[in-house]
């Protein structure tokens, strides 16, 4: 409670089906850029780029239920429901379509679900090192221990957060790894990530994500001729870099290289979802491209969005 008092939401709280969701909207003009964060993330993950993008267009970031400053929900939310919630949120906030949707990591699945339900409202999509629906199944032979460990974490994360151990041990602290985010943003991010609601929301999202381990999970759906930009983290698909990092950290080099090849294949498949697409491999970047290479991210997204403003 003290943390939330010290770090109030930067945006507005808007009720969607009885749940208050946090929407942070800045800028004006066209097109309207809608930012969908990755697994367990919130509006602050876009801090290095949102204000810069808002110099030429309206940019909206928001928190899914239980994440950031948004109220929690009890049950797991499927991508289709995430998309419906976002559509209602934008409508209730008076933000009219069309939208250019930007999805990072797991958020890439959510923005594509939005397009499939509301194609007439979607002007374009940017996938930022996006997750592939079948990724767990593709990766499992090389990352089986990671998925077993994840199952254990799912089982213990929420009860540990309820008795304060997550906060005590600093498991969810945003500054546990070197970050380009300013200290004040890291402090706010830590405050919201230590909420029990956040642990519950992450558990729910992972529970849905793990269904990708089922071979019956369908592949990503076609985007037709929708304009699409795919940004891929260069460090995750550069085999030399991956091998060096694996050796440095004591991981299985061949397994890590196999995972990198899977990552590249998945990104290539996402590019081919649309007949009107472009792939940019962002060099010297990890998974959080908008933080590791903020200027390149802003340049690529601005260039992508500029012709859409004229339509």
C-alpha positions in Angstrom: 0.0 0.0 0.0 2.9 2.3 0.8 4.5 1.6 -2.6 1.3 2.2 -4.5 0.8 5.5 -2.6 4.4 6.5 -3.5 4.0 5.6 -7.1 0.5 6.5 -8.4 -0.5 5.5 -11.9 0.7 7.9 -14.6 -2.5 7.5 -16.6 -6.2 7.1 -16.1 -8.2 4.3 -14.5 -11.1 3.2 -16.7 -13.7 0.6 -15.8 -14.0 -2.3 -18.3 -16.7 -4.8 -17.4 -16.4 -3.9 -13.8 -12.6 -4.1 -13.7 -10.5 -0.9 -13.5 -7.8 -0.9 -16.1 -4.9 1.6 -16.3 -4.5 3.5 -19.6 -1.6 5.8 -20.2 -2.3 8.0 -23.3 0.0 10.8 -24.5 0.5 12.7 -27.8 -2.0 13.5 -30.5 -2.5 13.1 -34.2 -2.6 10.1 -36.4 -2.2 7.2 -36.4 -3.0 6.0 -32.9 -0.3 3.6 -31.7 -1.5 1.0 -29.1 1.3 -0.7 -27.1 0.7 -4.2 -25.7 3.4 -5.3 -23.2 4.9 -8.7 -22.8 4.3 -11.4 -20.1 4.1 -9.8 -16.6 5.0 -6.4 -18.0 3.3 -3.0 -17.7 3.2 0.4 -19.2 6.7 1.2 -17.8 8.4 -1.2 -20.1 7.7 1.3 -22.9 9.2 4.2 -21.0 12.2 4.7 -23.3 10.1 5.1 -26.4 6.5 6.2 -25.6 7.2 9.9 -25.2 9.5 10.0 -28.3 6.8 8.3 -30.4 4.2 10.7 -29.0 6.0 13.7 -30.6 4.3 12.7 -33.9 1.3 10.6 -33.0 -1.0 9.5 -30.2 0.4 6.6 -28.2 -1.5 4.5 -25.8 -0.1 2.0 -23.4 -2.1 0.1 -20.8 -1.9 -2.6 -18.1 -3.7 -5.9 -18.5 -5.7 -7.1 -15.4 -3.5 -7.6 -12.4 -0.5 -6.0 -14.0 0.9 -2.6 -13.4 -1.9 -0.5 -11.8 -4.9 -2.4 -13.2 -7.3 -4.4 -10.9 -6.9 -8.2 -10.9 -9.3 -10.8 -12.1 -9.6 -14.3 -10.7 -9.5 -16.5 -13.8 -7.0 -16.9 -16.7 -7.6 -14.7 -19.7 -7.2 -16.0 -23.2 -5.9 -13.9 -26.0 -9.4 -13.4 -27.5 -10.5 -12.0 -24.1 -7.5 -9.7 -23.9 -8.3 -8.3 -27.3 -12.0 -7.7 -26.3 -10.9 -6.0 -23.1 -8.5 -3.7 -25.0 -11.2 -2.9 -27.7 -13.7 -1.9 -24.9 -11.0 0.1 -23.1 -10.1 2.1 -26.1 -13.8 2.7 -27.0 -14.7 3.8 -23.4 -11.7 6.1 -23.4 -13.0 7.8 -26.5 -10.1 6.7 -28.6 -11.3 6.0 -32.1 -9.9 3.6 -34.7 -8.0 2.8 -36.8 -5.1 1.6 -34.6 -1.6 0.5 -35.3 -0.9 -2.2 -32.7 2.5 -2.8 -31.3 3.0 -6.1 -29.4 6.1 -7.1 -27.5 6.8 -10.8 -26.7 3.6 -12.4 -25.5 1.9 -9.1 -26.5 2.4 -10.1 -30.1 -0.1 -12.9 -29.7 -2.6 -10.5 -28.2 -2.4 -7.9 -30.9 -2.8 -10.5 -33.6 -5.9 -11.8 -31.7 -7.2 -8.2 -31.8 -6.8 -8.0 -35.5 -8.6 -11.3 -36.0 -11.6 -10.0 -34.0 -11.5 -6.3 -35.1 -9.8 -6.3 -38.6 -11.7 -3.1 -39.6 -10.1 -1.2 -36.6 -6.6 -2.4 -37.3 -4.4 -0.4 -39.7 -1.1 -2.2 -39.1 0.8 -4.3 -36.6 4.4 -4.2 -35.3 5.6 -7.4 -33.7 8.5 -6.7 -31.2 10.4 -10.0 -30.7 7.0 -11.6 -30.6 6.1 -14.9 -29.1 4.9 -17.6 -31.5 1.9 -19.6 -30.5 3.7 -22.9 -30.9 6.9 -21.8 -29.3 6.7 -24.0 -26.2 6.2 -27.1 -28.3 9.1 -26.1 -30.7 11.5 -25.4 -27.8 10.6 -28.2 -25.5 13.1 -30.8 -26.6 15.9 -28.3 -25.9 14.4 -26.5 -22.9 12.5 -29.3 -21.0 14.1 -28.4 -17.7 13.1 -24.7 -18.2 9.5 -25.8 -18.6 9.6 -28.1 -15.6 11.1 -25.3 -13.5 8.4 -22.9 -14.8 5.7 -25.4 -13.6 7.3 -25.3 -10.1 7.4 -21.5 -10.2 3.7 -21.4 -11.2 2.8 -23.6 -8.2 4.7 -21.5 -5.6 4.8 -17.9 -6.9 1.5 -16.7 -5.7 1.4 -18.2 -2.2 5.0 -16.9 -1.7 3.9 -13.4 -2.7 0.9 -13.5 -0.3 3.2 -14.1 2.7 5.7 -11.5 1.5 8.6 -13.8 0.5 8.7 -12.5 -3.1 9.2 -9.0 -1.8 11.6 -10.1 0.9 13.9 -12.0 -1.5 13.6 -9.3 -4.2 12.5 -11.9 -6.8 10.3 -9.4 -8.7 12.6 -6.4 -8.3 13.1 -4.6 -11.6 16.7 -3.7 -10.9 18.0 -7.2 -10.4 19.7 -7.0 -13.8 21.4 -4.1 -15.5 18.7 -2.0 -17.2 18.6 1.1 -19.4 15.5 2.3 -17.4 16.0 5.3 -15.1 16.2 4.6 -11.3 12.9 6.3 -10.7 11.1 4.1 -13.3 12.8 1.0 -11.9 11.6 1.9 -8.4 8.0 2.3 -9.7 8.3 -1.0 -11.7 9.5 -2.8 -8.6 6.6 -1.4 -6.5 3.9 -2.7 -8.9 5.7 -6.0 -9.7 5.8 -6.9 -6.0 2.0 -6.8 -5.8 0.4 -10.2 -5.0 -2.0 -9.3 -7.9 0.9 -9.3 -10.3 2.0 -12.8 -9.2 -1.5 -14.0 -9.7 -1.8 -12.4 -13.2 1.6 -13.9 -14.3 0.5 -17.3 -13.1 -2.7 -17.0 -15.2 -0.9 -15.8 -18.3 1.7 -18.6 -18.1 -1.1 -21.2 -17.6 -2.6 -20.1 -20.9 0.9 -19.9 -22.6 1.8 -23.4 -21.6 -1.0 -24.7 -23.8 1.5 -24.2 -26.6 3.1 -27.4 -25.4 0.2 -29.3 -26.9 0.9 -30.4 -30.5 -2.7 -29.6 -31.3 -2.1 -25.9 -30.7 -2.9 -24.1 -34.0 -0.2 -22.0 -35.7 -0.5 -18.2 -36.0 -3.4 -17.1 -38.2 -2.8 -15.3 -41.5 -2.9 -11.5 -41.5 -3.8 -11.3 -45.1 -2.3 -8.2 -46.7 -2.2 -6.2 -43.4 0.9 -4.0 -43.2 3.3 -5.8 -40.8 6.7 -5.0 -39.3 8.6 -7.7 -37.5 11.4 -6.5 -35.2 13.7 -9.4 -34.1 16.3 -9.2 -31.3 19.6 -9.7 -33.0 21.4 -11.1 -30.0 18.9 -14.0 -29.8 19.4 -15.2 -33.3 23.2 -14.5 -33.8 24.7 -17.9 -33.4 28.2 -16.6 -32.6 26.8 -14.3 -29.9 24.6 -17.1 -28.5 27.5 -19.5 -28.3 29.7 -17.0 -26.5 27.0 -16.2 -24.0 26.3 -19.9 -23.4 30.0 -20.6 -22.7 30.2 -17.6 -20.4 27.2 -18.7 -18.4 28.0 -22.4 -18.4 25.0 -23.4 -20.5 24.9 -26.1 -23.2 26.3 -24.4 -26.3 24.6 -26.6 -28.8 21.3 -26.5 -27.1 21.4 -22.7 -27.0 22.3 -22.6 -30.7 19.4 -24.9 -31.4 17.0 -22.6 -29.5 18.4 -19.6 -31.5 17.6 -21.4 -34.8 14.1 -22.1 -33.6 13.7 -18.4 -32.6 14.8 -17.4 -36.1 12.5 -19.9 -37.8 9.6 -18.6 -35.7 10.3 -15.0 -36.5 10.5 -15.9 -40.2 7.1 -17.6 -40.0 5.6 -14.5 -38.4 6.9 -12.3 -41.2 5.1 -14.5 -43.7 1.8 -14.1 -42.0 1.2 -11.1 -44.2 1.9 -10.5 -47.9 2.8 -6.9 -47.0 5.5 -7.3 -44.4 9.0 -6.4 -43.5 11.6 -7.9 -41.1 14.3 -5.9 -39.3 16.8 -7.8 -37.2 17.9 -5.2 -34.5 21.6 -5.7 -33.8 23.1 -5.5 -30.3 19.6 -6.0 -28.8 18.2 -8.5 -26.4 14.5 -9.4 -26.0 13.5 -5.8 -24.9 14.3 -4.1 -28.1 12.5 -0.9 -27.1 14.8 -0.5 -24.1 18.1 -1.9 -25.6 17.9 0.0 -28.8 15.3 2.7 -28.1 16.4 5.1 -30.9 16.4 2.4 -33.6 13.0 1.2 -32.3 11.5 4.7 -32.5 12.9 5.3 -36.0 11.6 2.0 -37.3 8.1 2.3 -35.9 7.8 6.0 -36.9 8.8 5.2 -40.5 6.3 2.3 -40.5 3.5 4.5 -39.1 4.1 7.6 -41.3 2.5 6.4 -44.5 -0.5 5.0 -42.5 -1.2 8.5 -41.2 -1.9 9.6 -44.8 -4.6 7.0 -45.3 
